[in-house]
């Protein structure tokens, strides 16, 4: 069994919300200001900032302030935590289905 990973947990919690997933998806195209990121969402800026803080505390995004503009950047390496975990899960389930297939095949071949 894989070791407990608080970092992975934080990323998965951050990605559990559809607003935050859309922000991550948008940042996949490049950095953007908080104002630009907030524009498509029907919520007040303070509410949107809560999403930004969750993403930032999970390590998925970094923010930098220049004057009055806060720019967000996606940390793609942090997404690799999810990719690695999913790859491990795919391998586990692939191994299990392979064993099940062998068992069924063996049972079909026995008189």
N, C-alpha and C positions, 0 to 999 in steps of 0.2 A: 504494500500500500504506500502511496506517495506521502511525503512528509507534509505536515500542515504548513501553509504559506499565507501569512497575514497579508502579504503584498498582493497575491492572487485574489484573496477574499475582497480586498479593497477595490481592486479593478472590477471584479464581477459585480459588486454592489453598485459601483458607479455606472456600469453598463446596464444595470437592471432597469433604469429609467429611460423611457423613449426620448425624452427631451435631451438627455445627456448623450444618448447614442447618436442622435441627429447632429449634435454639436461635434462629436468625435468624427462623424462622417464628413461634416463640412471642413473640419480642420485637416482632414486627409488631403484636401486640395491645396493646403497652405495656410499660413498664419492669418489670423483675422482679429479685428478689434472686438471687444465685448459688445459694443453697440451693434456692430454688423452681425455678430452671432445672435444677439437677442432679437433683432428685427422681425424674424419670421414667427416668433412665439407670442401668443396672446397673454402676456403676463407683464407685470411691472418689473422694472429693472432690479429692484432689491430681491424679488423672488427669483429672477434669472441668475443673479449673483450667487445664490445658494447652490445652484447647479454648478456654476463655475468653481466654487470652493470645493465641492465634492470631487469634481474631476481633478482639481489641482492637488487635493490631499491624497488622492489615490495614485498620483504620479502620472496620470494619463496626459495631463497638459501642464505646461509651464506658462506663467504670465510674466510680462515685463511692462512696467509703466514708463511712459515717456510723456512728460507734461501731464495732460489730462486724459491721455489715451492709454488704455490697458490693452495690450496685444497678447493673444493666446496662441500657443504653438503646441502641436501634438507631439508627444514623446512616443514614437513608434516602437521603441525598444520595450516599453511597458506593455504594449499590446502583445508582444512576443510571449509574455507570461501565459496569456489565454491560449495562444496558438500552441505553445508547448504542452499545456495541460490537455487541450483537445486532442493533440496528436497521441499523447499517452492513453487517453480514453479510447480513441479509435483502435489503437493497438490491442488494448485489453479486450475489447469487444470482438475484434477480428480474430484474435486467438480463441476466444470462447466459441464463436460460431464455427471456426475451423474444427475444433474438438467435437462439437455437436454434429457436424457433418460427417466426421469420421465415425462417430458412434452410430449414427443412423445407417451409414453405408455398411459398417460391420454387422449390424443387426439384420439388415436386409440380406446379407450374404450368408448368415448362419441358418442351417436347416431347423 
